[in-house]
Amino acid sequence: MDELTDGRAVVANEFAMVTVSKVQTRNGERLEIASPRLGFCIRLDAMELESLSWQSKEVFSRFLHTPYGPGH
């Protein structure tokens, strides 16, 4: 993981690259995860992030069967 000068962290391998940063919104802090190459971005609050920790690896493996959503 590398950190950019603006505070974003970069997580990458030979298949993907995302940036991760903490952002302040009018509804509080969020973790922003962005895929600059693909143009996708999501902001998650603490509860949404915590709910990720409840999931098994199999859940994430199923996400990869249709990584861009149903119909893509």
C-alpha positions as CSV (number, residue, x, y, z in Angstrom):
1,M,0.0,0.0,0.0
2,D,1.4,3.4,-1.0
3,E,0.2,6.8,0.3
4,L,-0.2,9.7,-2.0
5,T,0.7,13.2,-1.0
6,D,-2.9,14.2,-0.6
7,G,-3.5,11.5,2.1
8,R,-5.1,8.9,-0.1
9,A,-3.7,5.3,0.1
10,V,-3.3,3.2,-3.0
11,V,-3.9,-0.5,-2.9
12,A,-3.0,-2.3,-6.1
13,N,-1.9,-5.6,-7.7
14,E,-1.7,-6.8,-11.3
15,F,-5.5,-7.0,-11.6
16,A,-6.8,-3.8,-9.9
17,M,-6.0,-0.5,-8.3
18,V,-8.1,1.5,-5.8
19,T,-7.5,4.6,-3.7
20,V,-8.8,4.8,-0.2
21,S,-9.3,8.1,1.8
22,K,-11.2,9.4,4.7
23,V,-13.6,12.2,3.7
24,Q,-15.8,14.6,5.7
25,T,-19.4,14.9,4.5
26,R,-22.3,16.9,5.9
27,N,-23.4,13.5,7.4
28,G,-20.1,12.8,9.1
29,E,-16.9,10.9,8.1
30,R,-16.9,8.3,5.3
31,L,-14.3,6.1,3.8
32,E,-14.1,6.7,0.1
33,I,-13.0,3.8,-2.0
34,A,-12.4,4.7,-5.7
35,S,-11.3,2.9,-8.8
36,P,-9.8,5.6,-10.9
37,R,-9.2,3.4,-14.0
38,L,-12.8,2.3,-14.1
39,G,-14.4,5.5,-12.8
40,F,-16.2,3.8,-9.8
41,C,-16.4,5.4,-6.3
42,I,-18.3,4.6,-3.1
43,R,-18.4,6.3,0.3
44,L,-19.1,4.1,3.3
45,D,-20.0,5.1,6.8
46,A,-18.9,3.3,9.9
47,M,-21.9,0.9,10.1
48,E,-21.5,0.0,6.4
49,L,-17.8,-0.7,6.9
50,E,-18.4,-2.7,10.0
51,S,-21.0,-4.8,8.2
52,L,-18.2,-5.8,5.7
53,S,-16.3,-7.4,8.5
54,W,-19.3,-9.7,9.2
55,Q,-19.1,-11.3,5.8
56,S,-17.3,-14.4,4.8
57,K,-14.7,-14.6,1.9
58,E,-17.3,-16.5,-0.1
59,V,-19.6,-13.4,-0.1
60,F,-16.9,-11.4,-1.8
61,S,-16.1,-14.2,-4.2
62,R,-19.8,-14.2,-5.3
63,F,-19.5,-10.4,-6.0
64,L,-16.7,-11.2,-8.5
65,H,-19.1,-13.4,-10.6
66,T,-20.7,-10.2,-11.8
67,P,-18.2,-7.5,-10.7
68,Y,-20.1,-4.6,-12.4
69,G,-23.5,-5.7,-11.3
70,P,-26.3,-7.7,-12.9
71,G,-26.6,-7.2,-16.6
72,H,-23.0,-6.0,-17.2
